[in-house]
Amino acid sequence: NNIPDFKVNVVYDPNLNKDEVAVYDYKTNTVFVGPNGLNETAILHEIVHAATVKVIHQYFTDKSKLEPRAVASVEQLIKIMELAKSKLRTKDNGKYAHAFDNLYEFVAYAMTDPDFQRELSQLQAPSVAKATAKTEAQADINVVARETGKLGQYDYMFDNLWDYFTGTLAYLYKLFT
């Protein structure tokens, strides 16, 4: 299944050092992969950057150019990141420090690092899901369900993160009509 208009160049760069296993350059839309980055996790991590950098960067530079749904999704991703950071800071002894460098890294680590995903899946947080429905009708149904108590008061953090991530991308690339 192809995503229209999502094309990324992947180039092998033997000059990348061991600290830079792979790097995404948003200016050229290219993933550079070094000798230590020839694995699925490193390449997928950089592809996640390629898929999300456009919306996140636009949010931080001039969010008025984004549709309200994209703005709401990025704001929710920020809330989820801050909640995860506060909960994991005392628990992980700095193991995931790079995941909290910024929102770009948080999303990429959360979508590609199985250990980080496991930690996030075990955290409970007050319900923060609201912008992840694929359609406005689904969003309205979710609001009513939450208000009537049919959706729980606490969600697992990874579920929220996954919903916002996939919801934002699906909306951005118009995968649902």
C-alpha positions in Angstrom: 0.0 0.0 0.0 1.6 3.2 -1.2 1.1 6.6 0.4 0.7 9.2 -2.3 3.3 11.9 -2.4 5.5 10.2 0.2 8.8 9.6 -1.4 12.1 9.5 0.6 15.6 9.0 -0.7 17.7 6.5 1.2 21.5 6.8 0.7 24.3 4.7 2.2 27.0 7.0 3.7 30.1 5.1 4.9 31.3 8.3 6.6 28.7 8.4 9.3 30.3 7.6 12.7 29.0 5.1 15.2 27.1 7.8 17.1 25.2 8.6 13.9 23.9 5.3 12.7 21.4 7.0 10.4 20.3 10.7 9.9 17.3 12.2 8.2 17.9 15.5 6.3 14.6 17.3 5.8 16.0 19.8 3.4 16.8 17.0 0.8 14.2 14.5 2.1 17.0 12.0 2.4 17.8 9.3 5.0 21.6 8.8 5.2 22.5 5.3 6.6 25.9 4.5 7.9 27.7 1.2 8.4 26.2 0.8 11.9 22.7 1.8 10.7 21.9 -1.0 8.4 19.1 -2.4 10.4 15.3 -2.1 10.3 15.0 -0.1 13.5 17.5 2.6 12.5 16.0 3.0 9.0 12.4 2.9 10.3 13.3 5.6 12.9 14.5 7.9 10.2 11.5 7.1 7.9 9.3 8.1 10.8 11.1 11.5 10.9 10.5 11.8 7.2 6.8 11.1 7.6 6.3 13.5 10.6 8.8 16.3 10.2 6.6 18.3 7.8 3.7 18.7 10.2 5.8 19.1 13.4 8.1 21.6 11.9 5.2 23.6 10.5 3.6 23.6 13.9 6.7 25.1 15.5 7.3 27.6 12.8 3.8 28.8 11.8 1.0 26.6 13.0 -1.6 28.9 11.3 -0.7 27.2 8.0 -1.8 23.9 9.4 -5.4 22.7 9.5 -6.9 22.8 13.0 -7.0 19.0 13.2 -3.2 18.8 12.6 -2.6 21.5 15.2 -4.7 19.7 17.8 -2.9 16.4 17.1 0.6 18.0 17.5 -0.6 19.6 20.7 -1.8 16.3 22.0 1.5 14.6 21.1 3.3 17.3 23.1 1.0 16.6 26.1 1.7 12.9 25.8 5.4 13.5 25.6 5.4 15.7 28.7 3.3 13.1 30.6 5.6 10.3 29.5 8.7 12.3 30.4 7.4 13.1 33.9 6.5 9.5 34.5 9.6 7.8 33.0 12.2 10.3 34.4 12.2 8.6 37.8 11.8 5.1 36.4 14.2 4.7 33.5 17.5 6.1 34.9 18.1 8.1 31.7 17.8 5.1 29.4 15.4 7.0 27.1 17.0 10.4 27.4 17.3 10.9 23.7 13.7 10.1 23.2 12.9 13.3 25.1 15.3 15.6 23.2 12.4 17.0 21.3 9.0 16.1 19.8 10.6 14.8 16.6 12.7 12.3 18.6 9.9 11.3 20.9 7.6 10.3 18.1 10.3 8.5 16.2 11.5 6.5 19.3 7.9 5.8 20.4 7.1 4.3 17.0 10.3 2.3 16.5 11.9 1.3 19.8 10.2 -1.8 21.2 11.5 -1.3 24.7 10.3 2.3 24.8 7.0 1.2 23.5 6.7 -1.4 26.2 7.4 1.2 28.9 4.8 3.6 27.4 2.3 0.8 27.1 2.5 0.2 30.9 2.0 3.8 31.9 -1.5 5.0 32.6 -2.4 8.6 32.1 -5.6 10.7 32.4 -7.5 10.4 29.1 -6.0 12.7 26.5 -7.4 11.2 23.3 -9.7 13.5 21.4 -8.4 14.3 18.0 -7.6 10.8 16.7 -10.9 9.9 15.1 -10.6 9.3 11.3 -13.8 11.4 10.7 -15.6 14.3 12.4 -18.5 11.9 13.1 -16.2 9.5 14.9 -14.8 12.4 16.9 -18.3 13.4 18.0 -19.1 9.8 19.0 -15.9 9.6 21.1 -16.8 12.9 22.9 -20.2 11.6 23.8 -18.9 8.2 24.9 -16.3 9.9 27.1 -18.8 12.3 28.6 -21.2 9.4 29.4 -18.5 7.3 30.9 -18.5 4.7 28.2 -14.8 5.4 27.6 -12.6 5.1 30.6 -11.0 8.0 32.5 -7.5 6.5 32.1 -5.9 5.4 28.9 -2.6 3.7 28.3 -0.1 6.2 27.0 1.1 4.2 24.0 -2.5 3.8 22.8 -2.9 7.6 22.8 0.4 8.2 21.2 -0.3 5.6 18.5 -3.8 7.1 17.8 -2.4 10.6 17.4 0.5 9.6 15.3 -1.5 7.4 12.9 -4.4 9.8 12.9 -2.2 12.8 12.0 -0.4 10.9 9.3 -3.6 9.4 7.9 -5.1 12.9 7.8 -2.0 14.5 6.3 -1.7 11.9 3.5 -5.5 11.8 3.0 -5.7 8.0 3.6 -9.3 8.3 4.7 -11.9 10.4 3.0 
